[in-house]
Amino acid sequence: MDALFMPLANAVGASVDQIKLISCLLIAYPLASIFVRIPSSQPALRHLYSIVVALLFFFPVLQIYSAFFQLLGSILATYFVTKYDKSSRMPWVVFTIVMGHLTVNHVIRAIYGFSYETMEVTGPQMVLTMKLTTFAWNVYDGRRKEEELDKWQLSKRITQYPSLLEFLGYSFYFPGILVGPYLDYPEYMELINETMFQHAHVKAALKDGHRLPPGRKRAAYTKMFMGLVYLGAFVLLGPTYNFSVALKPGFTDMPLWKRILVFQLGGPIERAKYYAIWTLTEGASVLTGLGFTDFGLHGKPNWDRAANVKVWTIEFPSNFKVLLDAWNMKTNVWLRECVYKRVTPKGKKPGNLSQMITFFTSAFWHGIASGYYLTFIMGGFITAAARQARANFRPLLVPPTAPNTPPPPPTLIKRIYDIGSIALSAMILNYSASAFIILSGRDSITTWKALGWYGHIIIFGSLIFFYAGGTAYFRKLQKKKGVLPPPRSAKKPAENGNGSATGTPVSEKNFVLPPSVDKFVPPPQ
């Protein structure tokens, strides 16, 4: 079958594996249209359909036979461990099996030097790892008392163990089997049975003869169109605008300001490949009926539940934390619910140790390339610097407003501050994330050196400034102006879901990065 994809691969300068992957993502659209026509009264046919389509992807198209059987092994191991192990250690047994299996394959990938252009087991296995470990925790929560669970755990708990066919259908859900989106088992069964469309207000909005709310096809094909736009941008512009430009001869001959400017052009193009695959697979998922959240303002249906990325927020972020929360959102949910909250002792508030364990889980889940760790560790310092800048500068630019009164219009200096924040956040993102794309630690350091270490200078320079007296100085200015924020009052410990319904603190939504350095060494007040 490779002969069918070879001409297109040669025409666009991509690998055959890349063309086959994109083909699978696009084929999923007409296949999703067939899936949604299978009556929800025949759930077994829907499960079988997903499994058969997954087999089609893995065998005749992608031809990664061992990958399929490795995934099947993890699936069966999870199914039987969760079914027969009724102890509290069961989710950690599953976690060890599937994460250990994934890490071994990451090591094998590194040993053989597979590039990201090579389609093999680790991509689908990363998605499956999230699904299987989440399933194990959902089953475990179904065996616990309701008063011990938080809101998320109550809504996701599994009290009726699935049949093997149901579990295989969930594991091989075809729009997401290759690159996501990750979904939990209750979500999948809602999709199969169409229970999310049975609420009275939803049924009232359905057109005659329709089982699903309107807007599904428009949302799906809009995603497909945007995914193809991102893909086209990467294919056409990627060879010219990329992070590896910093490693080419002659790059350092340019003035530093020009090097930095040229480097920024590669950031959106490098990220476009992720936008493309995530957006394409999101559209196919929506076409099957996944992703409906409810009706929004003016009765407009929302089909954004399967989203994994917010492109506009990433490319034009108001601050670095907003940027992080918009990237790989499904992975953040998994890390929060299946690691961060679970490693915290019962009755305790999640702290730096919980966040560090979560960080290393995230790192090993991504792989073992040194570039990942350079990006992640740098992120801990970036988060600290961004937090200090926001706490010190923003109160001076945004005057407090009385309750129930609209905020005053932004001043000119506030507009300048906002534009500067967007530009600086994008520059820091491109600098720090380049190591994530380049992968090699040595090449990443060479890249940073060619850029004059501008990211390190900005981040560590600002931290030194704040810790050396800058924070105290700005606190005095805020006090003089009457905008000094009140000291944080002692809060009741936010427990982890092992004994309270408080859930996870809003401030701890993103776990791709290690704990911010200012959590260990707070700045002077």
RALIN-V781778 format. One record per helix or strand of 2 or more residues. SS is the DSSP state (@ for helix, = for strand). FROM is the first residue (numbers start at 0). LEN is the number of residues. If there is no record, write none. Layout:
<<SS FROM LEN> <SS FROM LEN>>
//
This chain:
<<@ 1 11> <@ 15 20> <@ 42 19> <@ 64 20> <@ 89 23> <@ 120 22> <@ 145 3> <@ 150 6> <@ 163 8> <@ 173 3> <@ 184 9> <@ 194 3> <@ 199 6> <@ 215 22> <@ 242 5> <@ 250 3> <@ 255 33> <= 293 2> <@ 296 3> <= 300 2> <@ 310 5> <@ 319 6> <@ 328 12> <@ 351 15> <@ 369 28> <@ 411 27> <@ 440 10> <@ 453 28> <@ 505 3> <@ 516 4>>
//
